[in-house]
Amino acid sequence: MKKLILLACAAALSAAVQAVPAEGAPKLSLNKNNIKVWTYQDSQNPVMMYKAETTMNASIEQAAALVLNIDHAVDWVPFLSQMKLLSRDDKKGEFLLYMVLDFPFPLKDRDLVVQGKMSKDAQGVITIQNKALKKGYPLNSNYVRLTQYEGDWSFQELGPQKVKVSTSGYANPEGSIPLSVVNLFVQQQPYQMLQKMKAELARPQAQSVLPAVLK
């Protein structure tokens, strides 16, 4: 069980804008390879938000366990360079972790502290909710600390080896980021992550073990 921890959505951390677009209904930005990505603006939020979903040929336990595997996350999650578990209570489904994101040169790398909550409802849907904290880990002058972030995961079983995976969120990346880079992140990052997740689940999988709260 010690290898299990929530992977906070790195896509949401990259999918933010500093130039605020007009508010409106969610826009389908990408729709290919059975992956859909929507982007939209909320009047209560100054940054762009996104939602992405797909179906995968895996059990709900395999999909959730992959996202929860802290030791393996940096091998397949785009731009994630470090993840450290700070605390975890598997019975309550609560955790705290520290993450570092490798932003492309010449941008400064970002870091953040994430508080998470995972649960399973009466219909068997697994949900993981994340938000950034302002405190919880020492500041590092090499990084820009992110404090405005929320991101969710949802896993819904469609069959014995079929699961619907959804992820959504937003983040303020802080600092000055070129609009061209932001636009690439907001549309491409969730897509790339779900693509890599599919590839990982296509590999031979060890037995999936989930925290008690998700059983």
Long-range contacts (C-beta under 8 A, 24 or more apart in sequence): 1-90, 1-209, 1-211, 3-69, 3-70, 3-71, 4-65, 4-68, 4-69, 4-70, 4-90, 4-209, 4-210, 4-211, 5-68, 5-69, 5-70, 5-83, 5-85, 5-88, 5-95, 5-97, 6-67, 6-68, 6-95, 6-97, 6-114, 6-116, 6-118, 6-128, 6-130, 6-153, 7-67, 7-68, 7-69, 7-70, 7-73, 7-77, 7-80, 7-83, 7-153, 8-97, 8-99, 8-112, 8-114, 8-116, 8-130, 8-149, 8-151, 9-130, 9-151, 9-152, 9-153, 9-167, 9-168, 9-169, 9-193, 10-77, 10-78, 10-79, 10-80, 10-99, 10-101, 10-189, 10-193, 11-50, 11-52, 11-78, 11-151, 11-167, 11-169, 11-189, 11-190, 11-193, 12-50, 12-149, 12-150, 12-151, 12-167, 12-168, 12-169, 12-170, 12-171, 13-79, 13-99, 13-101, 13-110, 13-112, 13-146, 13-149, 13-151, 13-171, 13-173, 14-78, 14-79, 14-101, 14-103, 14-171, 14-173, 14-185, 14-186, 14-189, 15-39, 15-48, 15-49, 15-50, 15-169, 15-170, 15-171, 15-185, 15-186, 15-189, 15-190, 16-47, 16-48, 16-170, 16-171, 16-172, 16-173, 16-182, 16-185, 16-186, 17-47, 17-48, 17-179, 17-182, 17-183, 17-186, 18-47, 18-172, 18-173, 18-176, 18-177, 18-179, 18-182, 19-179, 19-182, 20-46, 20-47, 21-48, 26-51, 29-186, 29-187, 30-187, 30-188, 30-191, 32-191, 33-195, 35-191, 35-194, 35-195, 37-187, 37-190, 37-191, 39-186, 39-187, 45-170, 46-172, 47-148, 47-170, 47-171, 47-172, 48-170, 48-182, 48-186, 49-168, 49-169, 49-170, 50-168, 50-169, 50-170, 50-186, 50-190, 51-166, 51-167, 51-168, 52-166, 52-167, 52-168, 52-190, 52-191, 52-193, 52-194, 53-164, 53-165, 53-166, 53-167, 54-164, 54-165, 54-194, 54-198, 55-158, 55-162, 55-163, 55-164, 55-165, 56-162, 56-163, 56-165, 56-197, 56-198, 56-201, 57-161, 57-162, 57-201, 57-202, 58-161, 58-162, 58-163, 58-201, 58-205, 59-157, 59-160, 59-161, 59-163, 59-208, 60-124, 60-126, 60-155, 60-156, 60-157, 60-163, 61-208, 61-210, 62-163, 62-201, 62-205, 62-208, 63-155, 63-163, 63-165, 63-197, 63-201, 64-126, 64-128, 64-153, 64-155, 64-208, 64-210, 64-214, 65-208, 65-209, 65-210, 66-197, 66-200, 66-201, 66-205, 67-128, 67-153, 67-197, 68-210, 68-211, 70-97, 72-200, 76-196, 76-197, 76-199, 76-200, 77-193, 77-196, 78-189, 78-192, 78-193, 78-196, 79-103, 79-189, 81-109, 86-113, 86-136, 86-137, 90-211, 90-212, 90-213, 91-211, 91-212, 91-213, 92-213, 93-117, 93-118, 93-119, 93-211, 93-213, 93-214, 96-133, 96-136, 98-136, 98-137, 100-143, 103-173, 104-181, 107-175, 107-177, 107-181, 108-142, 108-143, 108-144, 108-175, 109-142, 109-143, 109-144, 110-143, 110-144, 110-145, 110-146, 110-173, 110-174, 111-137, 111-140, 111-143, 111-144, 111-145, 111-146, 112-145, 112-146, 112-147, 112-149, 113-137, 114-149, 118-211, 118-213, 118-214, 119-213, 119-214, 120-213, 120-214, 120-215, 123-156, 124-156, 124-157, 125-154, 125-155, 125-156, 125-157, 126-153, 126-154, 126-155, 126-214, 127-152, 127-153, 127-154, 127-155, 128-152, 128-153, 128-154, 130-169, 132-171, 144-173, 144-174, 144-175, 145-174, 146-171, 146-172, 146-173, 146-174, 147-172, 148-172, 165-194, 165-197, 167-193, 167-194
